Amino acid sequence: MAEASTGAGIADVSVFIPAHNAARTVGRCVETTRRCVGADVRIVVIDDRSTDGTGDIARRAGAEVVNTPPGTGGLGTARNLALRSCRTRYLAFLNSDCYPHPDWLRVLHAELTAAGAVIAGGRQDELRDGTIAERWKAVHLRQDLGDRDIDDPDFLSGGNLVIDLTRLHGTDFDPAHTIAYEDVAFCRKLRAAGERLVYRAAAAVDHDHHETLRTLPRKVWSYGAFSTSVGPYHGVGGALRAFVRMHRRPHDQIRTAIRADLKAARLGFLAVDLGLLAASLTMFVAAGVRTSPPAPSTRGQR
């Protein structure tokens, strides 16, 4: 990472970083962001009920810290708090385990001012491949749209984007989406209102997310459980129907992964695929008995 600021000349923008128990990464995230954006850009960490000192670490790194209100929480709530707290025209979002490249903000800001888009997003390069879960995720669960620029994509990842707040039409994030899908639903609401999105691969961040076979199943399940094709459900019977609906989706991650791993003879990945399939059924049943629609824990946000 370049030490010198490359954010000089970028006006009317603030950076918000939702964080839940992010003590391992939030300090580096804030420090890297400061080097990227310069001294005059406001950096705010939204501390979402952390119990590991995330807020204190963020303050020491030079960020302002805002806490989610008592009795609330999750990514949708944290992002809405950022919308309400932002005092500039442009709001940039990073995840607390993302470290922006030097030109990250300049590229996205230029796209918004030149292309007339409501949101511009960029690439996320995975830093970790030490576990089979991290390798599986890098292949089958990318949190970006790849290495090519895309005009008007279906959605963008909340971990790397800049929003023009003057064009939101009152749109906000759904607080029911506590660990995933809040960015997808938000983008699709804006597209339905006639707004454009742009994806620029040059606006990159490094994604420092530690994934294990224990954390991966909830992540994969949460991406599908909140989709409109699954919908709300209740009870064991409803959970079984929701499970079938999820795995019939054209872009279901597990079904797509099984096909690709069979074709490539990735036997280790196939074992992960089958484990994820069984885990997703278990989580549908457990969540369906408790509530409708599912409301998973916010632990382990992206």
C-alpha positions as a printed Julia matrix, in Angstrom:
302×3 Matrix{Float64}:
   0.0     0.0     0.0
   1.18    3.5    -0.78
   1.91    5.61    2.26
   1.1     8.92    0.59
  -2.47   10.12    0.42
  -4.18    9.77   -2.93
  -7.45   11.23   -1.73
  -6.47   14.86   -2.25
  -9.02   16.72   -4.31
 -11.91   14.34   -3.59
 -14.62   16.5    -2.09
 -17.94   15.89   -0.35
 -17.37   12.23    0.58
 -17.33   10.29    3.87
 -16.28    6.68    4.53
 -18.4     4.42    6.77
 -17.26    1.01    8.02
 -19.82   -1.33    9.68
 -18.02   -3.53   12.22
 -19.04   -6.37   14.54
 -16.31   -7.96   16.68
 -13.69   -6.86   14.17
 -10.76   -6.32   16.55
  -8.41   -8.33   14.31
  -8.85   -6.16   11.22
 -10.55   -2.83   11.99
  -7.37   -0.99   12.98
  -5.61   -1.84    9.74
  -8.79   -1.07    7.82
  -9.0     2.45    9.27
  -5.26    3.14    8.89
  -5.19    1.95    5.27
  -8.31    3.93    4.47
  -6.79    7.09    5.96
  -3.7     6.72    3.78
  -5.98    6.25    0.77
  -8.43    9.12    1.29
  -6.31   11.77    2.99
  -6.65   13.75    6.18
  -9.8    15.71    5.33
 -12.2    12.81    4.66
 -14.39   11.7     7.56
 -13.98    8.01    8.48
 -16.7     6.53   10.72
 -16.83    3.02   12.15
 -20.37    1.82   12.95
 -19.76   -0.41   15.96
 -22.51   -3.04   15.87
 -22.66   -4.34   19.45
 -19.04   -5.52   19.51
 -17.69   -7.16   22.66
 -14.01   -7.38   21.69
 -12.92   -3.74   21.85
 -13.58   -2.97   18.18
 -14.67    0.6    18.94
 -11.61    1.41   21.04
  -9.26    0.05   18.38
 -11.02    2.08   15.7
 -10.71    5.27   17.76
  -7.01    4.71   18.36
  -6.56    4.22   14.61
  -8.16    7.64   14.01
 -11.8     6.88   13.18
 -14.95    8.38   14.62
 -17.1     5.66   16.21
 -20.91    5.5    16.22
 -22.73    2.69   18.04
 -25.89    1.0    16.81
 -28.8     1.82   19.16
 -29.55   -0.61   22.03
 -31.92   -3.37   21.04
 -31.0    -3.18   17.35
 -28.19   -4.47   15.21
 -27.1    -6.2    12.03
 -25.76   -5.03    8.71
 -29.02   -3.52    7.48
 -29.37   -1.44   10.65
 -25.69   -0.41   10.61
 -25.87    0.75    7.0
 -29.05    2.73    7.67
 -27.31    4.43   10.58
 -24.56    5.41    8.16
 -27.14    6.89    5.76
 -28.56    8.98    8.6
 -25.15   10.02    9.95
 -23.53   11.02    6.67
 -23.2    14.79    6.14
 -21.72   14.69    2.64
 -23.2    14.03   -0.78
 -21.2    10.82   -1.31
 -21.06    7.94    1.15
 -18.38    5.26    0.72
 -18.82    1.87    2.35
 -16.04   -0.54    3.28
 -16.3    -3.71    5.31
 -14.15   -3.82    8.44
 -11.92   -6.55    6.96
 -11.22   -4.68    3.72
  -8.09   -2.63    2.99
  -8.47   -0.25    0.03
  -5.87    0.14   -2.72
  -4.48    3.68   -3.15
  -6.75    4.64   -6.09
  -9.9     2.99   -4.71
 -11.92    6.09   -3.79
 -10.67    8.21   -6.68
 -11.85    5.63   -9.25
 -15.32    5.17   -7.75
 -15.86    8.87   -7.09
 -14.93    9.68  -10.69
 -17.43    7.1   -11.97
 -20.27    8.64   -9.98
 -19.53   12.17  -11.14
 -18.94   11.18  -14.78
 -21.28    8.25  -15.44
 -24.39    9.51  -13.69
 -24.76    6.35  -11.6
 -26.27    6.17   -8.13
 -23.75    3.56   -6.88
 -20.25    2.61   -8.03
 -18.58   -0.54   -6.7
 -15.32   -2.39   -7.17
 -13.23   -5.53   -6.8
 -12.38   -7.47   -3.64
  -9.14   -9.47   -3.74
  -9.09  -12.33   -1.22
  -5.97  -12.28    0.95
  -6.45  -15.66    2.62
  -6.33  -19.19    1.2
  -4.98  -21.12    4.18
  -8.08  -23.23    4.81
 -10.19  -25.29    2.43
 -13.13  -23.07    3.38
 -11.21  -19.96    2.25
 -10.22  -21.64   -1.01
 -13.82  -22.78   -1.62
 -15.1   -19.26   -0.91
 -12.58  -17.67   -3.3
 -13.82  -19.94   -6.1
 -17.55  -20.2    -5.41
 -18.53  -17.21   -3.28
 -16.73  -14.16   -4.62
 -17.93  -10.91   -3.1
 -17.27   -8.94   -6.25
 -18.1    -9.18   -9.96
 -14.68  -10.2   -11.24
 -11.92   -8.54  -13.22
 -13.93   -6.8   -15.94
 -15.86   -3.55  -15.78
 -19.65   -3.9   -15.89
 -22.2    -1.19  -16.67
 -25.5    -1.48  -14.81
 -24.98   -4.78  -12.96
 -27.8    -6.39  -10.99
 -26.19   -5.53   -7.64
 -22.92   -4.53   -5.97
 -21.26   -5.71   -2.75
 -21.64   -3.47    0.29
 -18.01   -4.1     1.18
 -16.71   -1.81   -1.55
 -18.94    0.91   -2.97
 -19.71    4.64   -3.08
 -23.27    6.01   -3.09
 -24.62    9.34   -4.35
 -27.05   10.15   -1.52
 -28.91   12.76   -3.57
 -30.38   10.01   -5.75
 -31.7     7.5    -3.23
 -35.42    8.42   -3.53
 -35.8     7.6     0.16
 -34.42    4.07   -0.35
 -32.77    2.49    2.66
 -31.47   -0.92    3.71
 -33.77   -3.62    5.06
 -32.91   -4.12    8.77
 -34.19   -7.71    8.54
 -31.03   -8.53    6.58
 -28.66   -8.87    9.49
 -25.61  -10.63    8.03
 -26.09  -10.7     4.26
 -28.26   -9.74    1.26
 -28.89   -6.18    2.53
 -26.69   -4.83   -0.28
 -28.39   -6.94   -2.97
 -31.9    -5.86   -1.95
 -30.81   -2.2    -1.68
 -29.28   -2.18   -5.16
 -32.28   -3.87   -6.72
 -34.68   -1.34   -5.19
 -32.65    1.48   -6.73
 -32.55   -0.24  -10.13
 -36.31   -0.69   -9.95
 -36.55    3.09   -9.41
 -34.68    3.63  -12.7
 -31.19    4.25  -11.3
 -27.95    2.84  -12.72
 -25.07    1.04  -11.04
 -21.5     0.71  -12.31
 -18.76   -1.79  -11.44
 -15.12   -0.9   -11.94
 -12.52   -3.59  -11.31
  -9.71   -1.02  -10.86
 -11.33    0.18   -7.62
  -9.94   -2.67   -5.55
  -9.71   -3.59   -1.88
  -7.93   -6.48   -0.2
 -10.38   -8.71    1.68
  -8.86  -10.17    4.84
 -11.62  -12.56    5.93
 -10.8   -15.69    7.91
 -13.18  -18.49    6.88
 -13.52  -21.96    8.37
 -15.75  -24.96    7.83
 -17.57  -23.83   10.96
 -18.33  -20.27    9.71
 -18.85  -20.98    5.99
 -22.23  -22.81    6.21
 -24.04  -19.88    7.87
 -22.64  -17.47    5.3
 -23.78  -19.58    2.35
 -27.18  -20.22    3.93
 -27.78  -16.56    4.76
 -27.19  -15.48    1.15
 -29.98  -17.76    0.01
 -32.38  -17.68    2.95
 -33.26  -14.01    2.5
 -33.83  -14.11   -1.26
 -37.29  -13.35   -2.63
 -37.42  -16.81   -4.21
 -37.31  -18.39   -0.74
 -39.54  -15.94    1.12
 -40.85  -16.18    4.69
 -41.71  -19.53    6.2
 -42.67  -21.12    9.51
 -42.34  -24.54   11.06
 -40.55  -27.67    9.91
 -42.75  -28.16    6.83
 -42.17  -24.58    5.75
 -38.44  -24.96    6.33
 -38.31  -27.99    4.04
 -40.17  -26.1     1.3
 -37.83  -23.11    1.76
 -34.82  -25.42    1.48
 -36.1   -26.81   -1.81
 -36.85  -23.32   -3.15
 -33.38  -22.09   -2.25
 -31.63  -24.95   -4.01
 -33.8   -24.61   -7.11
 -32.66  -21.03   -7.69
 -30.74  -20.6   -10.97
 -27.81  -19.01   -9.14
 -27.8   -21.14   -6.0
 -24.21  -21.28   -4.78
 -24.21  -24.9    -3.63
 -25.85  -26.34   -6.72
 -23.54  -24.34   -8.98
 -20.53  -25.41   -6.91
 -21.41  -29.1    -7.13
 -21.66  -28.96  -10.91
 -18.36  -27.07  -11.26
 -16.5   -29.28   -8.8
 -17.73  -32.46  -10.48
 -16.53  -31.14  -13.83
 -13.12  -30.16  -12.41
 -12.8   -33.31  -10.25
 -12.19  -31.22   -7.11
 -12.87  -34.0    -4.62
 -12.06  -31.92   -1.55
 -14.45  -29.2    -2.67
 -17.16  -31.79   -3.36
 -16.96  -32.88    0.27
 -17.43  -29.24    1.29
 -20.39  -28.92   -1.12
 -22.21  -31.88    0.42
 -21.49  -30.63    3.92
 -22.92  -27.22    3.05
 -26.03  -28.83    1.58
 -26.67  -30.78    4.78
 -25.88  -27.75    6.96
 -28.27  -25.51    5.05
 -31.13  -27.96    5.62
 -30.34  -28.04    9.34
 -30.32  -24.24    9.55
 -33.58  -23.89    7.63
 -35.28  -26.26   10.05
 -33.81  -24.55   13.12
 -34.7   -21.04   11.95
 -38.11  -22.1    10.68
 -39.1   -23.45   14.06
 -38.11  -20.19   15.78
 -39.33  -17.46   13.5
 -40.64  -16.4    10.11
 -38.72  -15.11    8.2
 -35.33  -16.29    9.54
 -33.34  -13.88   11.66
 -29.78  -15.21   12.01
 -27.17  -13.98   14.46
 -24.97  -11.06   13.42
 -21.84  -12.83   14.64
 -19.25  -13.18   11.92
 -20.42  -10.38    9.61
 -18.56  -10.32    6.33
